[in-house]
Amino acid sequence: MKSLNSFFLVTCFLFWCTKYFAQVGINTSNPQGIFHLDGAKDNPSSGAVPPAQQLNDFIVSANGTVGIGNLTSTSKLTIDSGAGNQSGMKFTNLTSSSPSYNGATSNIAVKQDGVVVSTSSTLCVPGFYYTNGSTGNNNTPIGSNVILNSNTEAQEIIQNSSGDFRLKKGNTYRLEAALFTANANSSYLEYQWYSKKGDGTYLKIPSQNLAHSGQTLNSGGHQAMTLAYYTPTSDMDVSLKITAKSSPNISFWNPHSYLFIQQINSCK
């Protein structure tokens, strides 16, 4: 009889635990998951918990997701720091002063929805393009792209037959060029970098200096540099254009002129 009573008590206890403790709440009578801890004990006694009150909560859902500061985690772990542009995660023994690891690694990044993902760790070298003219004069018309009959060194960046260079989205490039004029007194030409829109029209790229290559004394010519920095928001064509001349027949010397494009950020 004693054994039967014991069995009955254990069965009742298990039934009671299953019924009343399917969800466990600490500091809250309104648990939203299998295990829910309300750190500040400020949640409402019923209904949904406002976002501001969720920030001090910890929850484990029925499907095993964990939320810290967030009660509706869609990943195995979701952290809401409550502060803009801060993850809420901290490593006390892994900081900027920690020794570097020299083995194989993979980079991580954050998607638009906050999910952490692995990114490509393929080794790459930033692109560049350098060319200088080889022989003769160059009489590129006003409004046209400059193409040098060239000695070229290049990596990843090429110039097509129209004189355009294709640059990749998100990279930052240093655009430099200098054309050497050696014409009669007071001759000059001007040139500047442009980007090419989808409809085929060109827009000026802001330059640190608009090159004005000319001479007021017939003493062997002049070479002025134009310099710009450009970060395209999509894959974009750019080119160097002649923008003005003292007369239509003013030319520049190919051998003493050059054009240089250099990617100045790490690869993307």
Secondary structure, DSSP 8 states (H G I E B T S, - for coil): -HHHHHHHHHHHHHHHHHHH-SSEEES-SS--SSEEEETTS-S-SSS---HHHHTTEEEE-TTS-EEES-SS-SSSEEE--SSTT--S---TT--TTS----S---EEEE-TTS-EEEE--------EEEEEE-SSEE---TTSB----EEEEEEB--B-TTS-EEE-TT--EEEEEEEEE--STT-EEEEEEEEE-TTS-EEE--EEE-EEEE-SS-SS-EEEEEEEEE--SSSEEEEEEEEEESSTT--EEEEEEEEEEEE-S---
